Amino acid sequence: MEILEYGDPKNKKIILIHGFQCPYQIWNDYIEYYKNNYFVIVPILEGHNVNDKENFISFDICAKDIEEYYIKRYGNKVFAVYGMSMGGILASYIWKNKNIEIEKLILESSPLLSWNNFIIRYFTNWYLDITHKTQNRDKKTINHAVGTIISKDKLNIFLELCDHLSDETIINCVKEVGRFNLPKDIDTPDTEVYYLYGSKINEILFRKVARYLEKNYNATTICLKGKGHCEDTLTNSKEHIKTLNKVLKK
């Protein structure tokens, strides 16, 4: 796994974890903003690095790679880990492994409760279909992506990533997401847990996750009114940085 770093390593450290079918460059604005006061660490998840042929296999492997890299260089404490969508599952693996002490765990619209086999098959076929359509440059599919899952200025890097994504990576990602169920008893009392989610219809699942985290971890949940799945994170970074600052500066 390739891991990028920005800023002064003497500063508090933030790990930013992107989601499935998402280029790591969606963090560019966040890196530029935060690197002056924090040390920003950005892993490029397996299967999502266009310069590497490796496929995504499992969150367990990804978490161990990140932990080994981080602990060797910076010890076993980190100020904040922020995982969006599927990246939140990887952040949760790091949390539950307890090899790194996390002060602030920030998860956004992450599917932390398991799916049944029918739903896993449905989403596997759905993601394979839209990825193949994107690879074939289907105009309707691409037009729908702009403004919902990628900003116009990052469309070319999104298309490059989709061209790179293998069926194996897609199948493994969806399977791993569908089978993950966050434990109720992760004993890390010093970790502040925050969960962000939108209010549009495609966020219904994540309202349930928010309630689960409130019940079991006394998490602070933040509903982003009128927003879809990771909408501001992906397409309105200036607005989302304001939201993140409220958490980071608490």
C-alpha positions, 0 to 999 in steps of 0.5 A: 500500500502506498501512503502519502504524507504532507506537512510537519511530522512534529504536528498532530497527525490526521489519517484521511481514508478515502472510500470505494471507487474514489480517487485519493485526490479527493483529499487535495483541498483538505491536504492543502488546508490542514497540512500547515497545522497538522501532519496529514497521512493519506493511504491509497487503498489497494485496488485504487492506486492507478500506478499499482496492479494490486487488488483489494483483498480485505480490510484486515490486510489494509489495516495491518499495513497502515498500522505497521507503517504508522507505528514504525514511524510515529508510535501508537497514538494518533490525533484523528482518523477520518474515514468516509464511506467504505473508508470508515470500515477500514478506520473502524478496523484500526479502532477495534484492533487497538494497536493505535490509540485514536483520540478522535475517530470521525466516520462519515456515511460508513456502512458499519452494519452487515447486509444479507447475501441478497443485498451483497449480490445486488450491490456487487452486480450494481457496482460491476455494471456502473463501473463497466459503463463508466469504463465504456464512457457511457454518457448518462452514467458519467453525467450522473457521477459529476456533482454526486460522487465526483466534482467536475474538476476531478472527473478525469482522475475519477475516470482513470481510477474506474479504468484501473478498477478490476472486477476482483477489487469490486467483488472483494470490496462489496463482499467485505463491506457487506460482511462487516458488523461493528462490534458493540464492545470495543473498549477504548474509553479515550476515543471520541467517536463522531458519525456524520451522515446526510438526510437524503433518501440514499442515507437511510441506512446510515441513520440506523448506523448513527443510532447504533453508535449513539447507543453503544459508544455514546457517539456524537452524531451529526446529520448534514441536512439536505445532503446525500452520500458524502456529498460535501466531502466529494463536491464541496470541500470548503463547506465540509472543512467547516464541519470537520473543524467543529470536530477537530477543534472540540 
